[in-house]
Every structure is written in structure tokens, then in C-alpha cells.
Amino acid sequence: MSIISKIKNSLLDRAYRLFGKEREDIGVNMQFSVITLISWRNIAANKIRSFLTIGGVGIGIGIITFLISLGFGIQEMVIREITKNNPSNVVEVSNGSLENLITLNDETMEKIRATEGVTRVERAVNIGVKFYSNDTKIDSVLYGYTRGYMEMANVRIKEGSTNFSDTEEKVFVTPKLAQLMGYDNPADIIGKTVQYEVIISEDIINKDIAKKQEKEDIEIAGLINDDSNKNTSLYAVTMYDHLKEDFGLTGGQAGKVEVNIQADLNSIRSRIEQMGFSTESISDTVTDVNSFFNVIKIVMVVFGTIIMSISAMGMLNTLSVSLLQRTREVGILKALGAKRADVFKMFIFEAAIISFSGGILGFSMGYGAAKGANAIFNYFAKQRGEDVVNFISVPMYFVIAIVAFVAFLGFATGIMPARRASKTHALDALRYE
């Protein structure tokens, strides 16, 4: 049965039921399926206009979806990279208050360990160093780490062995540093002995027991994994206790404090800062990242609001023109017994069809475009030997927000034409040309 036949039969049934009733009782609710068919028929009858209106809504939703997908995805990717090797219960400690010349010496280490909630404290130092190999002198940075610090900082040894005493004169170097020492294949340097000369500030050494800072031999124990993946880092790592014993090192400039998960992190940080140290936590960085992306999201929302305002005006114009074209139809429906509510629903449902069609189309286009951008980026990343990343993310609450928004858009743009149509008198509508 055709749409017109269904409408005709529905209205005829209603007209038959009018006989024998008072004039004010003639209104009978139209079936929902009939209202749906009338709304859909009008959209299908004006294909170009409907297509342009749905397309306008779709473009607006698509742009918003594309930008939000990138925004959430990049935010998650950045936070994921930041927290990958930095547990949230670890506090970074440094002697930021250099005027007090405070260091992580044995005394301050014990004070921090005694703080309630602290489970472990490790320290590190960085000093200048000169390596001499094959008549070549290389200036670099030498880090002195405790084994616990290496574990907490996720310092990975690419090749070589760590099975030696913490006081032995052994060092790990980056592949780039090994190449500068004259080894085209960095692994060939493992087990070799080179000369080195440290440059340590007098503020962190015990002059009474410290060796004279001059050239000494040191064995290359292995290679450090270069996280840059480009082998451009230039530094070396040795054991903290080796520097402490051989050069009279009294303290470190940096440390890591592991806190019990159940403990109050901020309270412990406050106590450490009262000792004169500066503290940082990965939560600070995450907060800063979230604050930055929140600003970006606000800008996107403003931009999206402007776009959707234009789309809403297009929908309102389409529905207003539709009302003008269908005035006689509204009059006929009312003459046959359609109630105000029936006419109101008819226009509201038409607006909802346009809004939800545009929303589905726009979301699909926006998300698809974002996925495409991610695939293209990863294609070129693979060509350059970089890691594949995913910087696209659409949280469920955003999908719910889109559904709620298109529902609101359909109601808001349809209510004015719907009210005008529902208030139109049947005789006025039938006289309309």
C-alpha cells in the first residue's frame, strides 16, 4: 500500500467516526506511522533541498567530530607517553634551592626515608667528564646512579652486563658516544678500557678523602638504550657508589622517592620541600597537559558552536519554506480531523529526521577523516622508521553529547515552524495560494 493510500485510509476512518459527534470532539490522534510517513514523504519530495540541509548539518558535526577526535587522541597519547616510565607514586627530588647548598647526602636521605609513607629513596648525580680514546678527547656528561635509581628511572642497558660491584670502575655509554670514541660498531667497545677525567664541584665532595681529579682508566661495561631511536644522545652512566668511594662524593643533586600508594602524596612532598628541596610529580605534568588541552577544547567548542549556528539557521529556513509550501496540505489534514498536536508532531519529526541524518553522516565523516589522517601519519612514520602511534580517540560521553545535541537541534529548529503550522486555521489554510 502506498504512503498516500495509508494517509487517505487513516483520514477517511477518522472522518467516518465523526458522524454523530459534537464539533469540538472531532479531533482524533493520527497514528505515529502516518505522521512518520508524511514527514518522510516531504523530505523525499524535495531531494536537493533536503540533501543540502542534511549536508550542512553533517559538515558541522563532521568538523567538530574530527577536531575533538584529534584533541582527545593527542591528549591521551601525550599523557600515555609521559606516564609510561613515570609511576604516579614517585616524587622527583632536586636541590633547586642552590643558595642553601643542600644536597641528597646520607643525612637528608635518612630524613626522607623516615617520613611516614615513604617506601624507598634513591639518588643520582651528574658531573662533567672527559673521555680519551684513540687520541680523541670527548666532552660529555657522566651520571652516577644507584641501582635503585636506574630501576625507577627505567634506564635500560642495550648490551653488556650489570653483574659487577657498585664500587668497580665501570661505565655504560650511549651508542653515539661509542662511535665518537672510534668504534663504528658501538658493541665493539664493550669490555674495552678508556681513560676518563671527571669534573666535580667541590660543594659535593669530601676533600679529605677525595682522589686527585686526573686521568684514570675505566672499563666500558655496556651500551645504554638510546630512547631517541636516532642514536644522538651523548652521555655515560656509572654507579653512584663508585664515584662516592673514588672521588669522595658526599651527595647527589637529584633523587626519586617512592611513596606508598595509600599515602598522601602532597603531604609527603610538602615535608620534603620543607627540607629545602624542590619536588615534582608526574601528576603535575599531567595536570598541566590537561589544562592546556582543556583550553584547546574550549576553543573547539566555540568554533563548533559557530558552525552549528549556521547549520541551525539553514534547517530553520528549510522548515519555514516547507511550511509555506504545505499550507494547503495542513488545511486539508485539519479539515479531515487532524489535531494541532498531530500537525506539530509532523513538523517536529521532519526536523528530527534531518537533524539525526546529518548527525549520523557528520559523525561518520569526521571520525573516518580522523582515522584516515592517523593512517596517513603512521604510513609516513613507518617509512622513516618511527613507531606507529594512535592519536585518535572518541570518548563515549562525546558520542552521547552528539546524540543529545542533534536531538536538541532538531527540536529547537522545528518548534517554531511546528507551532505556526499547528495554529493555522483549516479555512485560512485552504484559502492559501
PEUR-V421656 format. One record per pair of residues at least 12 apart in sequence whose ideal C-beta (glycine too) atoms are under 6 Angstrom apart, sorted by the first residue. I is the first residue (numbers start at 1). J is the second residue. Records with the same first field share a line. If there is no record, write none. Layout:
I->J + J
//
This chain:
3->37 + 41
7->34
10->34
11->336
14->28 + 337
15->336
26->337
27->339
28->337
30->338 + 342
35->345 + 346 + 349
38->346
39->346 + 349 + 350
43->353
53->314 + 315 + 318 + 354
54->354 + 357 + 358
56->311 + 314
57->311 + 358
58->358 + 361 + 362
60->307 + 308 + 311
61->359 + 362 + 363
62->362 + 365 + 366
63->307
64->304
65->363 + 366 + 367
66->366 + 369 + 370
67->300
68->398
69->370 + 392 + 394
70->370
71->296 + 297
72->393
73->391 + 392 + 393
74->391
75->293
76->393
77->391
78->289
79->286 + 289
82->285
83->282
85->154
86->282
88->282 + 283
89->259 + 261
90->256 + 258
91->257 + 269 + 279 + 281
92->280
93->255 + 257 + 277 + 279
94->254 + 278
95->253
96->278
97->276
100->276
101->203
102->276
103->204 + 251
104->123 + 251 + 252 + 255
105->250 + 251
109->121
115->268 + 271
117->259 + 260 + 263 + 268
118->257
119->258 + 260
120->258
121->257
122->146 + 148 + 149 + 152 + 256
123->252 + 255
124->145 + 149 + 252 + 254
125->144 + 252 + 253
126->141 + 143
127->142 + 198 + 200
128->199
129->142 + 196 + 198
130->197
131->194 + 196
132->195
133->181 + 182 + 194
134->182
138->180
140->234 + 235 + 236
141->235
142->236
143->237
144->238 + 240 + 243
145->237 + 240
146->240
149->256
152->256
156->225
157->222
158->223 + 225
159->187 + 222 + 223
160->190 + 221 + 222
166->239 + 241
167->241 + 242 + 245
169->218
170->219 + 221
171->218 + 236 + 238
172->221 + 222 + 224 + 237
173->236
174->224 + 226 + 233 + 235
175->223 + 226 + 231
176->231 + 232 + 234
177->234
186->223
189->220
190->220 + 222
192->220
193->217 + 219
195->215 + 217
196->218
197->215
198->213
200->247
204->250 + 251
205->248 + 249
206->248 + 250
209->248
210->247 + 248
211->246 + 247
312->413
315->413
316->413
319->351 + 414 + 417
320->417
323->417 + 421
327->429 + 432
328->432
330->343 + 421 + 424 + 429
331->426 + 429 + 430
334->426
335->426
340->422
343->421 + 422
344->418 + 422
347->414 + 417 + 418 + 421
348->414 + 418
351->410 + 413 + 414
352->410
355->406 + 409 + 410
356->406
359->406
363->402
370->392
371->392
374->392
//
